[in-house]
Amino acid sequence: MHTVFVEFAFGPVAGKVHEALKPELQAAPSERSRIELRQDGGLLTLFIEAEDIISLRAALNTWLRLIKIAGEMLNARNTI
Amino acid sequence: MHTVFVEFAFGPVAGKVHEALKPELQAAPSERSRIELRQDGGLLTLFIEAEDIISLRAALNTWLRLIKIAGEMLNARNTI
């Protein structure tokens, strides 16, 4: 079993990114990986556990993409 | 600054995977991310620190690919 912790230093938008992505946790549960998303102040933490490196990488890329876009949208909104 | 910890449960081949990949740490140091690779018994730990999610993802994908191949080669060798 391989595990990944990713800590994103989002600062003030961390809570909003967390709220935006919570529904995605229920969207498509995979049998080969387990995902957790937590927020503590300005830190958003992604936890992934997977049987093999291929599933780890697939889940990680999906979530890095989602988190990147959510963060960019919120930061873009603050500059309008 | 975003950080990633990846723990690979490689068991008996963890040391050999670590030895095989250590030279890669010096290969192409990037200004936008910092990489560490440690081995403790059967666990191989990858640590990545990066300024932004794009650099984090680039470094992560590179290293996940390297680690996956090194692990597969060693496991394949044990089955010959």
N, CA and C atoms of all chains as a GROMACS GRO file, in nm:
protein
  480
    1MET      N    1   0.087  -0.121   0.000
    1MET     CA    2   0.000   0.000   0.000
    1MET      C    3   0.090   0.124   0.000
    2HIS      N    4   0.068   0.210  -0.100
    2HIS     CA    5   0.147   0.335  -0.111
    2HIS      C    6   0.060   0.452  -0.065
    3THR      N    7   0.121   0.552   0.000
    3THR     CA    8   0.041   0.666   0.048
    3THR      C    9   0.105   0.799   0.007
    4VAL      N   10   0.018   0.897  -0.016
    4VAL     CA   11   0.063   1.032  -0.053
    4VAL      C   12  -0.004   1.135   0.037
    5PHE      N   13   0.075   1.231   0.091
    5PHE     CA   14   0.023   1.349   0.160
    5PHE      C   15   0.064   1.470   0.076
    6VAL      N   16  -0.032   1.552   0.040
    6VAL     CA   17   0.004   1.676  -0.029
    6VAL      C   18  -0.052   1.792   0.053
    7GLU      N   19   0.034   1.888   0.088
    7GLU     CA   20  -0.010   2.006   0.163
    7GLU      C   21  -0.004   2.128   0.071
    8PHE      N   22  -0.120   2.191   0.052
    8PHE     CA   23  -0.129   2.310  -0.033
    8PHE      C   24  -0.144   2.434   0.056
    9ALA      N   25  -0.048   2.525   0.040
    9ALA     CA   26  -0.054   2.648   0.123
    9ALA      C   27  -0.142   2.750   0.049
   10PHE      N   28  -0.275   2.739   0.063
   10PHE     CA   29  -0.368   2.825  -0.011
   10PHE      C   30  -0.399   2.955   0.064
   11GLY      N   31  -0.366   2.962   0.192
   11GLY     CA   32  -0.397   3.085   0.265
   11GLY      C   33  -0.548   3.106   0.274
   12PRO      N   34  -0.594   3.232   0.256
   12PRO     CA   35  -0.735   3.266   0.283
   12PRO      C   36  -0.837   3.190   0.197
   13VAL      N   37  -0.799   3.139   0.080
   13VAL     CA   38  -0.899   3.070  -0.004
   13VAL      C   39  -0.906   2.920   0.024
   14ALA      N   40  -0.826   2.871   0.118
   14ALA     CA   41  -0.821   2.726   0.145
   14ALA      C   42  -0.960   2.670   0.176
   15GLY      N   43  -1.036   2.740   0.259
   15GLY     CA   44  -1.170   2.694   0.300
   15GLY      C   45  -1.262   2.683   0.179
   16LYS      N   46  -1.255   2.782   0.091
   16LYS     CA   47  -1.346   2.783  -0.027
   16LYS      C   48  -1.306   2.671  -0.124
   17VAL      N   49  -1.174   2.647  -0.138
   17VAL     CA   50  -1.130   2.538  -0.227
   17VAL      C   51  -1.182   2.405  -0.171
   18HIS      N   52  -1.173   2.391  -0.039
   18HIS     CA   53  -1.219   2.268   0.027
   18HIS      C   54  -1.370   2.248   0.003
   19GLU      N   55  -1.448   2.354   0.024
   19GLU     CA   56  -1.594   2.345   0.003
   19GLU      C   57  -1.625   2.306  -0.141
   20ALA      N   58  -1.551   2.369  -0.235
   20ALA     CA   59  -1.579   2.345  -0.379
   20ALA      C   60  -1.549   2.200  -0.417
   21LEU      N   61  -1.451   2.137  -0.351
   21LEU     CA   62  -1.407   2.004  -0.395
   21LEU      C   63  -1.469   1.888  -0.316
   22LYS      N   64  -1.530   1.916  -0.202
   22LYS     CA   65  -1.588   1.809  -0.120
   22LYS      C   66  -1.681   1.718  -0.200
   23PRO      N   67  -1.772   1.774  -0.284
   23PRO     CA   68  -1.863   1.687  -0.361
   23PRO      C   69  -1.786   1.588  -0.450
   24GLU      N   70  -1.667   1.626  -0.493
   24GLU     CA   71  -1.589   1.538  -0.582
   24GLU      C   72  -1.548   1.409  -0.511
   25LEU      N   73  -1.542   1.415  -0.376
   25LEU     CA   74  -1.501   1.295  -0.301
   25LEU      C   75  -1.602   1.183  -0.319
   26GLN      N   76  -1.731   1.220  -0.333
   26GLN     CA   77  -1.836   1.117  -0.352
   26GLN      C   78  -1.852   1.081  -0.500
   27ALA      N   79  -1.799   1.167  -0.589
   27ALA     CA   80  -1.830   1.154  -0.733
   27ALA      C   81  -1.797   1.015  -0.787
   28ALA      N   82  -1.670   0.974  -0.786
   28ALA     CA   83  -1.639   0.844  -0.848
   28ALA      C   84  -1.542   0.768  -0.758
   29PRO      N   85  -1.594   0.708  -0.647
   29PRO     CA   86  -1.502   0.634  -0.559
   29PRO      C   87  -1.437   0.519  -0.637
   30SER      N   88  -1.305   0.506  -0.624
   30SER     CA   89  -1.235   0.398  -0.696
   30SER      C   90  -1.204   0.287  -0.597
   31GLU      N   91  -1.211   0.161  -0.645
   31GLU     CA   92  -1.176   0.053  -0.553
   31GLU      C   93  -1.026   0.049  -0.525
   32ARG      N   94  -0.946   0.112  -0.615
   32ARG     CA   95  -0.801   0.093  -0.604
   32ARG      C   96  -0.731   0.205  -0.528
   33SER      N   97  -0.810   0.310  -0.490
   33SER     CA   98  -0.743   0.416  -0.411
   33SER      C   99  -0.844   0.480  -0.317
   34ARG      N  100  -0.795   0.530  -0.205
   34ARG     CA  101  -0.879   0.596  -0.105
   34ARG      C  102  -0.830   0.739  -0.091
   35ILE      N  103  -0.924   0.837  -0.091
   35ILE     CA  104  -0.891   0.980  -0.092
   35ILE      C  105  -0.949   1.048   0.032
   36GLU      N  106  -0.869   1.137   0.091
   36GLU     CA  107  -0.923   1.225   0.196
   36GLU      C  108  -0.877   1.366   0.166
   37LEU      N  109  -0.965   1.464   0.197
   37LEU     CA  110  -0.932   1.605   0.176
   37LEU      C  111  -0.966   1.679   0.304
   38ARG      N  112  -0.866   1.746   0.363
   38ARG     CA  113  -0.890   1.818   0.489
   38ARG      C  114  -0.839   1.961   0.475
   39GLN      N  115  -0.899   2.049   0.556
   39GLN     CA  116  -0.853   2.189   0.555
   39GLN      C  117  -0.832   2.233   0.698
   40ASP      N  118  -0.716   2.300   0.719
   40ASP     CA  119  -0.686   2.350   0.853
   40ASP      C  120  -0.628   2.489   0.836
   41GLY      N  121  -0.709   2.590   0.862
   41GLY     CA  122  -0.663   2.727   0.839
   41GLY      C  123  -0.631   2.747   0.692
   42GLY      N  124  -0.510   2.795   0.663
   42GLY     CA  125  -0.472   2.823   0.524
   42GLY      C  126  -0.416   2.702   0.451
   43LEU      N  127  -0.415   2.585   0.520
   43LEU     CA  128  -0.359   2.462   0.461
   43LEU      C  129  -0.468   2.366   0.415
   44LEU      N  130  -0.457   2.320   0.291
   44LEU     CA  131  -0.547   2.215   0.240
   44LEU      C  132  -0.460   2.090   0.227
   45THR      N  133  -0.506   1.977   0.287
   45THR     CA  134  -0.427   1.853   0.283
   45THR      C  135  -0.501   1.744   0.206
   46LEU      N  136  -0.431   1.688   0.108
   46LEU     CA  137  -0.486   1.578   0.028
   46LEU      C  138  -0.414   1.451   0.070
   47PHE      N  139  -0.492   1.347   0.101
   47PHE     CA  140  -0.434   1.218   0.141
   47PHE      C  141  -0.484   1.112   0.044
   48ILE      N  142  -0.391   1.035  -0.015
   48ILE     CA  143  -0.431   0.929  -0.108
   48ILE      C  144  -0.359   0.800  -0.068
   49GLU      N  145  -0.434   0.692  -0.064
   49GLU     CA  146  -0.378   0.559  -0.035
   49GLU      C  147  -0.413   0.471  -0.155
   50ALA      N  148  -0.316   0.398  -0.209
   50ALA     CA  149  -0.346   0.316  -0.328
   50ALA      C  150  -0.265   0.187  -0.325
   51GLU      N  151  -0.324   0.083  -0.388
   51GLU     CA  152  -0.262  -0.050  -0.392
   51GLU      C  153  -0.133  -0.049  -0.474
   52ASP      N  154  -0.135   0.027  -0.586
   52ASP     CA  155  -0.019   0.024  -0.676
   52ASP      C  156   0.010   0.165  -0.727
   53ILE      N  157   0.129   0.181  -0.785
   53ILE     CA  158   0.174   0.315  -0.825
   53ILE      C  159   0.088   0.371  -0.939
   54ILE      N  160   0.036   0.282  -1.024
   54ILE     CA  161  -0.047   0.331  -1.135
   54ILE      C  162  -0.175   0.396  -1.080
   55SER      N  163  -0.241   0.330  -0.983
   55SER     CA  164  -0.363   0.390  -0.925
   55SER      C  165  -0.329   0.516  -0.846
   56LEU      N  166  -0.215   0.513  -0.779
   56LEU     CA  167  -0.170   0.630  -0.701
   56LEU      C  168  -0.155   0.751  -0.794
   57ARG      N  169  -0.089   0.726  -0.906
   57ARG     CA  170  -0.060   0.834  -1.001
   57ARG      C  171  -0.188   0.886  -1.066
   58ALA      N  172  -0.280   0.793  -1.098
   58ALA     CA  173  -0.406   0.833  -1.162
   58ALA      C  174  -0.486   0.923  -1.067
   59ALA      N  175  -0.501   0.878  -0.943
   59ALA     CA  176  -0.578   0.955  -0.844
   59ALA      C  177  -0.510   1.090  -0.818
   60LEU      N  178  -0.380   1.087  -0.809
   60LEU     CA  179  -0.304   1.208  -0.778
   60LEU      C  180  -0.320   1.312  -0.891
   61ASN      N  181  -0.306   1.266  -1.014
   61ASN     CA  182  -0.319   1.360  -1.127
   61ASN      C  183  -0.459   1.420  -1.135
   62THR      N  184  -0.560   1.335  -1.110
   62THR     CA  185  -0.698   1.386  -1.112
   62THR      C  186  -0.714   1.496  -1.008
   63TRP      N  187  -0.666   1.468  -0.887
   63TRP     CA  188  -0.688   1.564  -0.778
   63TRP      C  189  -0.598   1.688  -0.789
   64LEU      N  190  -0.478   1.670  -0.841
   64LEU     CA  191  -0.393   1.788  -0.859
   64LEU      C  192  -0.456   1.882  -0.961
   65ARG      N  193  -0.517   1.823  -1.065
   65ARG     CA  194  -0.586   1.905  -1.167
   65ARG      C  195  -0.704   1.980  -1.104
   66LEU      N  196  -0.788   1.908  -1.027
   66LEU     CA  197  -0.907   1.970  -0.964
   66LEU      C  198  -0.865   2.084  -0.870
   67ILE      N  199  -0.764   2.056  -0.788
   67ILE     CA  200  -0.721   2.154  -0.687
   67ILE      C  201  -0.657   2.276  -0.755
   68LYS      N  202  -0.579   2.250  -0.859
   68LYS     CA  203  -0.515   2.361  -0.932
   68LYS      C  204  -0.622   2.455  -0.991
   69ILE      N  205  -0.724   2.396  -1.054
   69ILE     CA  206  -0.828   2.478  -1.119
   69ILE      C  207  -0.909   2.554  -1.014
   70ALA      N  208  -0.948   2.483  -0.906
   70ALA     CA  209  -1.028   2.550  -0.802
   70ALA      C  210  -0.949   2.668  -0.744
   71GLY      N  211  -0.820   2.648  -0.717
   71GLY     CA  212  -0.736   2.755  -0.662
   71GLY      C  213  -0.724   2.871  -0.759
   72GLU      N  214  -0.704   2.840  -0.887
   72GLU     CA  215  -0.689   2.946  -0.988
   72GLU      C  216  -0.818   3.027  -1.002
   73MET      N  217  -0.933   2.958  -1.002
   73MET     CA  218  -1.061   3.030  -1.017
   73MET      C  219  -1.080   3.128  -0.901
   74LEU      N  220  -1.052   3.081  -0.780
   74LEU     CA  221  -1.074   3.168  -0.664
   74LEU      C  222  -0.977   3.284  -0.665
   75ASN      N  223  -0.851   3.256  -0.702
   75ASN     CA  224  -0.753   3.366  -0.706
   75ASN      C  225  -0.787   3.464  -0.817
   76ALA      N  226  -0.836   3.411  -0.932
   76ALA     CA  227  -0.874   3.498  -1.045
   76ALA      C  228  -0.988   3.587  -1.001
   77ARG      N  229  -1.086   3.530  -0.927
   77ARG     CA  230  -1.204   3.608  -0.884
   77ARG      C  231  -1.160   3.722  -0.794
   78ASN      N  232  -1.057   3.702  -0.714
   78ASN     CA  233  -1.010   3.809  -0.623
   78ASN      C  234  -0.944   3.923  -0.700
   79THR      N  235  -0.906   3.898  -0.827
   79THR     CA  236  -0.836   4.006  -0.901
   79THR      C  237  -0.931   4.078  -0.997
   80ILE      N  238  -1.062   4.036  -1.000
   80ILE     CA  239  -1.154   4.104  -1.094
   80ILE      C  240  -1.192   4.240  -1.034
   81MET      N  241   0.414   2.779  -0.059
   81MET     CA  242   0.500   2.660  -0.083
   81MET      C  243   0.416   2.535  -0.060
   82HIS      N  244   0.408   2.448  -0.160
   82HIS     CA  245   0.329   2.323  -0.149
   82HIS      C  246   0.426   2.206  -0.127
   83THR      N  247   0.384   2.106  -0.047
   83THR     CA  248   0.474   1.993  -0.020
   83THR      C  249   0.402   1.861  -0.041
   84VAL      N  250   0.481   1.761  -0.084
   84VAL     CA  251   0.427   1.626  -0.106
   84VAL      C  252   0.517   1.525  -0.037
   85PHE      N  253   0.454   1.430   0.036
   85PHE     CA  254   0.523   1.312   0.092
   85PHE      C  255   0.463   1.191   0.024
   86VAL      N  256   0.545   1.107  -0.036
   86VAL     CA  257   0.492   0.982  -0.092
   86VAL      C  258   0.568   0.867  -0.027
   87GLU      N  259   0.494   0.772   0.032
   87GLU     CA  260   0.557   0.655   0.093
   87GLU      C  261   0.528   0.533   0.008
   88PHE      N  262   0.634   0.469  -0.040
   88PHE     CA  263   0.619   0.350  -0.123
   88PHE      C  264   0.657   0.227  -0.039
   89ALA      N  265   0.562   0.134  -0.026
   89ALA     CA  266   0.590   0.012   0.052
   89ALA      C  267   0.654  -0.090  -0.042
   90PHE      N  268   0.787  -0.078  -0.065
   90PHE     CA  269   0.856  -0.166  -0.160
   90PHE      C  270   0.906  -0.295  -0.095
   91GLY      N  271   0.910  -0.298   0.038
   91GLY     CA  272   0.959  -0.421   0.101
   91GLY      C  273   1.106  -0.443   0.069
   92PRO      N  274   1.146  -0.570   0.039
   92PRO     CA  275   1.288  -0.605   0.028
   92PRO      C  276   1.364  -0.529  -0.083
   93VAL      N  277   1.296  -0.480  -0.186
   93VAL     CA  278   1.370  -0.412  -0.296
   93VAL      C  279   1.385  -0.262  -0.272
   94ALA      N  280   1.332  -0.211  -0.159
   94ALA     CA  281   1.334  -0.066  -0.134
   94ALA      C  282   1.477  -0.009  -0.141
   95GLY      N  283   1.573  -0.079  -0.081
   95GLY     CA  284   1.712  -0.032  -0.079
   95GLY      C  285   1.768  -0.022  -0.220
   96LYS      N  286   1.740  -0.123  -0.301
   96LYS     CA  287   1.794  -0.124  -0.439
   96LYS      C  288   1.730  -0.014  -0.523
   97VAL      N  289   1.598   0.010  -0.502
   97VAL     CA  290   1.531   0.118  -0.577
   97VAL      C  291   1.597   0.250  -0.538
   98HIS      N  292   1.623   0.266  -0.409
   98HIS     CA  293   1.685   0.390  -0.360
   98HIS      C  294   1.823   0.411  -0.424
   99GLU      N  295   1.905   0.304  -0.423
   99GLU     CA  296   2.040   0.313  -0.483
   99GLU      C  297   2.031   0.350  -0.631
  100ALA      N  298   1.936   0.286  -0.701
  100ALA     CA  299   1.924   0.307  -0.847
  100ALA      C  300   1.884   0.452  -0.878
  101LEU      N  301   1.808   0.516  -0.788
  101LEU     CA  302   1.753   0.649  -0.821
  101LEU      C  303   1.832   0.764  -0.762
  102LYS      N  304   1.925   0.736  -0.670
  102LYS     CA  305   1.999   0.847  -0.606
  102LYS      C  306   2.069   0.936  -0.710
  103PRO      N  307   2.133   0.879  -0.814
  103PRO     CA  308   2.199   0.966  -0.913
  103PRO      C  309   2.102   1.063  -0.980
  104GLU      N  310   1.974   1.024  -0.989
  104GLU     CA  311   1.876   1.112  -1.054
  104GLU      C  312   1.856   1.242  -0.975
  105LEU      N  313   1.887   1.237  -0.846
  105LEU     CA  314   1.867   1.358  -0.764
  105LEU      C  315   1.959   1.470  -0.810
  106GLN      N  316   2.080   1.431  -0.859
  106GLN     CA  317   2.174   1.535  -0.905
  106GLN      C  318   2.152   1.569  -1.052
  107ALA      N  319   2.077   1.483  -1.124
  107ALA     CA  320   2.066   1.493  -1.270
  107ALA      C  321   2.018   1.631  -1.314
  108ALA      N  322   1.898   1.672  -1.282
  108ALA     CA  323   1.850   1.801  -1.336
  108ALA      C  324   1.779   1.878  -1.224
  109PRO      N  325   1.859   1.939  -1.132
  109PRO     CA  326   1.794   2.016  -1.024
  109PRO      C  327   1.712   2.129  -1.083
  110SER      N  328   1.588   2.144  -1.033
  110SER     CA  329   1.501   2.250  -1.086
  110SER      C  330   1.498   2.363  -0.984
  111GLU      N  331   1.491   2.488  -1.033
  111GLU     CA  332   1.482   2.598  -0.937
  111GLU      C  333   1.345   2.601  -0.870
  112ARG      N  334   1.243   2.539  -0.934
  112ARG     CA  335   1.106   2.557  -0.884
  112ARG      C  336   1.062   2.446  -0.790
  113SER      N  337   1.148   2.340  -0.775
  113SER     CA  338   1.105   2.237  -0.679
  113SER      C  339   1.228   2.174  -0.615
  114ARG      N  340   1.210   2.126  -0.492
  114ARG     CA  341   1.318   2.062  -0.418
  114ARG      C  342   1.275   1.919  -0.390
  115ILE      N  343   1.368   1.820  -0.412
  115ILE     CA  344   1.335   1.677  -0.403
  115ILE      C  345   1.424   1.610  -0.299
  116GLU      N  346   1.365   1.523  -0.219
  116GLU     CA  347   1.446   1.436  -0.132
  116GLU      C  348   1.394   1.294  -0.147
  117LEU      N  349   1.487   1.196  -0.139
  117LEU     CA  350   1.448   1.055  -0.149
  117LEU      C  351   1.516   0.981  -0.034
  118ARG      N  352   1.435   0.916   0.050
  118ARG     CA  353   1.493   0.845   0.165
  118ARG      C  354   1.440   0.703   0.168
  119GLN      N  355   1.520   0.615   0.230
  119GLN     CA  356   1.475   0.476   0.244
  119GLN      C  357   1.494   0.434   0.389
  120ASP      N  358   1.388   0.367   0.441
  120ASP     CA  359   1.395   0.320   0.579
  120ASP      C  360   1.334   0.181   0.581
  121GLY      N  361   1.420   0.081   0.584
  121GLY     CA  362   1.370  -0.057   0.578
  121GLY      C  363   1.299  -0.078   0.445
  122GLY      N  364   1.174  -0.127   0.451
  122GLY     CA  365   1.101  -0.157   0.328
  122GLY      C  366   1.027  -0.037   0.271
  123LEU      N  367   1.045   0.080   0.336
  123LEU     CA  368   0.973   0.202   0.292
  123LEU      C  369   1.066   0.298   0.218
  124LEU      N  370   1.022   0.343   0.101
  124LEU     CA  371   1.095   0.446   0.026
  124LEU      C  372   1.009   0.571   0.034
  125THR      N  373   1.069   0.685   0.079
  125THR     CA  374   0.991   0.809   0.094
  125THR      C  375   1.042   0.916  -0.001
  126LEU      N  376   0.949   0.971  -0.078
  126LEU     CA  377   0.981   1.081  -0.172
  126LEU      C  378   0.923   1.208  -0.111
  127PHE      N  379   1.004   1.314  -0.103
  127PHE     CA  380   0.958   1.444  -0.051
  127PHE      C  381   0.980   1.548  -0.160
  128ILE      N  382   0.875   1.624  -0.193
  128ILE     CA  383   0.888   1.729  -0.295
  128ILE      C  384   0.828   1.858  -0.238
  129GLU      N  385   0.902   1.966  -0.257
  129GLU     CA  386   0.854   2.099  -0.215
  129GLU      C  387   0.856   2.186  -0.341
  130ALA      N  388   0.748   2.259  -0.368
  130ALA     CA  389   0.745   2.339  -0.492
  130ALA      C  390   0.667   2.469  -0.469
  131GLU      N  391   0.706   2.572  -0.546
  131GLU     CA  392   0.646   2.705  -0.534
  131GLU      C  393   0.499   2.702  -0.579
  132ASP      N  394   0.472   2.625  -0.686
  132ASP     CA  395   0.336   2.626  -0.742
  132ASP      C  396   0.294   2.485  -0.781
  133ILE      N  397   0.163   2.468  -0.805
  133ILE     CA  398   0.110   2.334  -0.829
  133ILE      C  399   0.161   2.277  -0.963
  134ILE      N  400   0.188   2.363  -1.057
  134ILE     CA  401   0.238   2.314  -1.187
  134ILE      C  402   0.377   2.249  -1.169
  135SER      N  403   0.466   2.315  -1.094
  135SER     CA  404   0.600   2.258  -1.070
  135SER      C  405   0.590   2.132  -0.984
  136LEU      N  406   0.497   2.136  -0.887
  136LEU     CA  407   0.476   2.019  -0.798
  136LEU      C  408   0.436   1.898  -0.882
  137ARG      N  409   0.342   1.921  -0.973
  137ARG     CA  410   0.289   1.812  -1.055
  137ARG      C  411   0.395   1.760  -1.153
  138ALA      N  412   0.474   1.851  -1.208
  138ALA     CA  413   0.579   1.811  -1.304
  138ALA      C  414   0.682   1.723  -1.233
  139ALA      N  415   0.729   1.769  -1.117
  139ALA     CA  416   0.831   1.693  -1.043
  139ALA      C  417   0.773   1.558  -0.997
  140LEU      N  418   0.648   1.561  -0.952
  140LEU     CA  419   0.584   1.440  -0.901
  140LEU      C  420   0.569   1.336  -1.013
  141ASN      N  421   0.524   1.379  -1.128
  141ASN     CA  422   0.506   1.284  -1.239
  141ASN      C  423   0.638   1.224  -1.285
  142THR      N  424   0.742   1.310  -1.289
  142THR     CA  425   0.874   1.259  -1.328
  142THR      C  426   0.918   1.150  -1.231
  143TRP      N  427   0.906   1.180  -1.101
  143TRP     CA  428   0.956   1.085  -1.000
  143TRP      C  429   0.868   0.962  -0.987
  144LEU      N  430   0.737   0.978  -1.003
  144LEU     CA  431   0.650   0.859  -0.996
  144LEU      C  432   0.684   0.764  -1.111
  145ARG      N  433   0.715   0.823  -1.228
  145ARG     CA  434   0.752   0.739  -1.343
  145ARG      C  435   0.883   0.665  -1.314
  146LEU      N  436   0.985   0.737  -1.265
  146LEU     CA  437   1.117   0.676  -1.234
  146LEU      C  438   1.101   0.564  -1.130
  147ILE      N  439   1.026   0.592  -1.025
  147ILE     CA  440   1.012   0.496  -0.915
  147ILE      C  441   0.934   0.374  -0.960
  148LYS      N  442   0.831   0.396  -1.041
  148LYS     CA  443   0.749   0.285  -1.091
  148LYS      C  444   0.836   0.191  -1.176
  149ILE      N  445   0.916   0.250  -1.266
  149ILE     CA  446   0.999   0.167  -1.355
  149ILE      C  447   1.106   0.092  -1.276
  150ALA      N  448   1.174   0.162  -1.184
  150ALA     CA  449   1.278   0.097  -1.103
  150ALA      C  450   1.219  -0.020  -1.025
  151GLY      N  451   1.102   0.002  -0.964
  151GLY     CA  452   1.037  -0.105  -0.886
  151GLY      C  453   1.000  -0.222  -0.974
  152GLU      N  454   0.944  -0.191  -1.092
  152GLU     CA  455   0.902  -0.300  -1.184
  152GLU      C  456   1.022  -0.380  -1.232
  153MET      N  457   1.134  -0.314  -1.264
  153MET     CA  458   1.254  -0.384  -1.313
  153MET      C  459   1.305  -0.480  -1.207
  154LEU      N  460   1.309  -0.431  -1.082
  154LEU     CA  461   1.363  -0.517  -0.974
  154LEU      C  462   1.270  -0.634  -0.949
  155ASN      N  463   1.138  -0.608  -0.949
  155ASN     CA  464   1.043  -0.718  -0.926
  155ASN      C  465   1.046  -0.817  -1.041
  156ALA      N  466   1.061  -0.764  -1.166
  156ALA     CA  467   1.067  -0.854  -1.284
  156ALA      C  468   1.191  -0.943  -1.271
  157ARG      N  469   1.302  -0.885  -1.227
  157ARG     CA  470   1.428  -0.960  -1.216
  157ARG      C  471   1.411  -1.073  -1.116
  158ASN      N  472   1.333  -1.053  -1.013
  158ASN     CA  473   1.315  -1.159  -0.910
  158ASN      C  474   1.230  -1.274  -0.964
  159THR      N  475   1.160  -1.252  -1.076
  159THR     CA  476   1.072  -1.359  -1.127
  159THR      C  477   1.138  -1.431  -1.244
  160ILE      N  478   1.263  -1.389  -1.283
  160ILE     CA  479   1.327  -1.460  -1.397
  160ILE      C  480   1.382  -1.593  -1.346
   0.00000   0.00000   0.00000
